[in-house]
Amino acid sequence: MPLVPSGPPLRDPLDPDPVRSTKARAVFALGLVAALTGLFVAGLVPATVGLWLARQARREAYASGGFLTGAAWLRRGERLAWTGVALAATAVVAALVVGLLQYAGTPVGQDFAPTVD
């Protein structure tokens, strides 16, 4: 009976070492900025850039065949970016509601004094 190694599979010495994707870290940072500034509507810009970079990073990680790591950072960054988008949307809806209530409270037409017929 031949002996079969039971340890981890041997890899080719010409294969590159697994490396964390630099875009994964950037996606996390942009997602964090988006979540922190989401209520000020300015969070839409870093959220959009972060989601765009996340898409590129996923494509590159898939093409690398497992030698680019950082999927956890990508997931966290995407969640934070979507949180920033949701906070910005909430701020816009709240501003619209307040604006409509202010507009509804203003009198229509010209307001005459009570002594004018």
N, C-alpha and C positions, 0 to 999 in steps of 0.2 A: 504494500500500500504506500503511495507517494505521500510525502509530507506537504501539507498546505499551510502557508503562513496564516496565522489567525489575527495578526495585528492589523493596524490601519493599512490601506492599500499604498503601495509604493508609488510615488509620483515621478514623472520624468524630470531629470535634473535641468532640462531646458525650459520647463514650465516656470512662469513668473510667480513670485510670491504673492499671496492674497494681500490686497491693499484696500484700505477704506477709501471710498470715493470722496473726493474733495467737494463735489457738488452736494453730497448728502449733508455735510456739515453746513454748507451755505443755505440749503433748503431749511434746515432746522433754525438757523439764525434768522432768516427772513420770516419764517413762520412765527417765531417768537416776537419779532418786531411787529408783525401784522396783528397778533393777538393783543399785544400791549397797546397799540394805537388804533385798534378797530373801532372803538367808540367815537373817535375823532374823524372818521371816514378816511383819514390818511392811511389807514391800514390796508386799503385796497391795493395800493401800489406794491408794497412788499409781498402781499399775498399773491398777487398775479404773477410777479416775477418768481416767487418761490414755487408756485404750482407749475410754471413753465419749466423751471430748472429740474423739478422732480420728474417730470415727464422725460426730459433728456437723460437724467441720471438712471432712470429705470431702463431706458433703451440701451444705454452704455453697459450697464451691469448685466443685462441679458446677453449682449453681444460678447462680453468678456468671458463667458463660460464659467462664472463663479469666482473669478479672480478679483473682482471688485466687490467689496463688502459695504455695509452701511445701510442695509434695508431698514433696520429699526430707526435710525436717524431720519430716513426718508419718511417713514410712516408718521413719526412724531411731528416732523416739520409740516407734512401735509395736513394733519389734524389741526395744528395750530394755525395754519394759513386759512383753512376753512372756518375756523373759529373767528378769525379776524374778519373774514367776509361776512359771516353771520352777524357779528357785532356792528359792522358798518351798515348792513341792511337794516338792522334794528334801529340804529341811530337815525337813518334817513326816514324810516316809517314814523318814528316818534316825532321828528321835526315836522313832517307833513301833517300829522294829527294835530300838533300844537298850532301850526300855521292855519289849518282849516278852522279850528276852534276860535282862534283870534279873528279870522275873517268873518266867521258867522256871528260874532258878537258886535260887529260894527253896524251902525244904523245905515239903512238904505235911503238914498236920496238926500235932499237938503233938509237940515234940521232947523226949523224955525223956533223962535222963542215962544213961550206959552201965551204971551199977550198978543201975538199976531194972528189975525183971522185968515 
